Amino acid sequence: QVHLVESGGGLVQAGGSLRLSCEASGRTNNIYAMGWFRQAPGKEREFVAALNWRTDDTYYVDSVKGRFTISGDNAENTVYLHKNSLKDEDTAVYHCAAVQGSYYSGTQLQKAGPYDTWGQGTQVTVSP
């Protein structure tokens, strides 16, 4: 099994930056991709970004393009989410997720369904 632990959340002013980290442990050899999702109070969980571990392809929700960057360190089994120009609407609990397997399309990786392992989440609060 794979175990995910997120870190790096906190309180930041609008316009500021933050970097989230997610470290995978356990049976990491079969990880195909890792992604970040977020859930704000009263809202549904939303896809944020994903990184295909095999091809280095990345995917983003439109609202974060140009502001967030997902990257990974295969040797450390860690994925990062670099967040710049933060806005109030970025306030949410951010969850890291991993999907194992042999192939998923970019479209599939932008949905929660394929992901079989989830972290506990880390709170990000953006103040005005």
C-alpha positions in Angstrom: 0.0 0.0 0.0 1.0 3.6 -0.5 0.8 6.2 2.3 0.7 9.9 1.6 1.6 12.8 4.0 1.1 16.4 3.1 2.9 19.4 4.6 3.4 23.1 4.0 -0.1 24.5 4.5 -0.7 27.6 6.6 -1.9 31.2 6.6 -0.7 33.5 3.8 -1.7 36.9 2.6 -3.3 37.4 -0.7 -0.7 37.7 -3.4 1.8 35.6 -1.4 3.3 32.2 -2.1 3.3 28.8 -0.5 4.7 25.4 -1.3 2.9 22.2 -0.4 4.7 18.9 -0.2 3.4 15.4 -0.4 5.7 12.5 0.4 4.7 9.0 -0.6 5.9 5.9 1.2 5.2 2.2 1.0 4.8 0.5 -2.3 5.6 3.5 -4.5 7.0 1.6 -7.5 3.6 1.3 -9.1 2.5 5.0 -8.8 1.4 6.3 -12.2 0.6 9.8 -11.2 0.1 12.1 -8.3 -2.3 15.0 -8.0 -3.6 17.7 -5.8 -7.2 18.3 -5.0 -8.8 20.9 -2.8 -12.1 21.4 -0.9 -13.3 24.7 0.4 -16.0 25.0 3.0 -19.4 24.3 1.6 -18.0 23.3 -1.8 -17.3 20.1 -3.6 -13.8 18.7 -3.9 -12.0 20.2 -6.9 -9.1 19.0 -9.0 -6.1 21.4 -8.9 -3.1 19.8 -10.6 -1.6 16.5 -11.5 1.8 15.1 -12.5 2.2 12.0 -14.6 5.1 10.2 -12.9 6.0 8.3 -16.0 5.9 11.1 -18.7 6.3 14.3 -16.6 3.1 15.6 -18.2 1.3 18.1 -16.0 -2.4 19.2 -15.8 -4.0 22.1 -14.1 -7.5 23.5 -13.5 -8.0 26.7 -15.4 -8.2 28.8 -12.3 -4.7 28.1 -11.2 -2.9 28.1 -14.6 0.0 30.5 -14.5 0.0 30.7 -10.7 0.5 27.1 -9.5 3.2 24.6 -10.6 3.3 21.0 -9.8 6.6 19.2 -9.7 8.0 16.0 -8.4 11.2 14.4 -7.1 11.1 10.7 -8.1 14.1 9.9 -5.9 12.3 11.2 -2.9 8.8 10.1 -3.9 7.6 13.6 -3.3 5.4 15.9 -5.2 5.2 19.6 -4.7 2.6 22.3 -5.4 4.2 25.7 -5.8 1.5 28.3 -5.3 2.1 32.0 -6.3 -0.2 35.0 -6.5 -2.6 33.4 -4.0 -6.2 34.6 -3.9 -8.9 34.4 -1.3 -10.6 31.7 -3.4 -7.6 29.5 -3.0 -8.5 28.9 0.7 -9.2 25.3 1.1 -8.0 22.0 2.5 -5.5 20.6 -0.1 -5.3 16.8 -0.5 -2.6 14.9 -2.2 -3.6 11.8 -4.1 -1.9 9.0 -6.0 -3.0 6.7 -8.7 -1.4 3.3 -9.4 -1.6 1.4 -12.6 -0.3 1.3 -16.2 -2.1 4.0 -18.0 -4.5 6.8 -17.5 -5.3 9.6 -19.9 -4.8 13.3 -19.1 -8.6 13.7 -18.9 -8.9 10.8 -16.4 -6.1 12.2 -14.2 -8.1 15.4 -13.8 -10.8 13.6 -12.0 -10.9 12.1 -8.5 -12.1 8.7 -9.6 -8.8 7.0 -10.7 -7.0 8.0 -7.5 -6.8 5.2 -5.0 -4.8 6.7 -2.2 -5.4 10.0 -0.5 -3.6 12.0 2.1 -5.2 13.6 5.2 -5.0 17.1 3.8 -3.4 20.4 4.7 -5.2 23.6 5.3 -4.3 26.7 3.3 -5.9 30.0 4.3 -5.4 33.1 2.2 -6.2 36.3 4.1 -7.2 39.5 2.3 
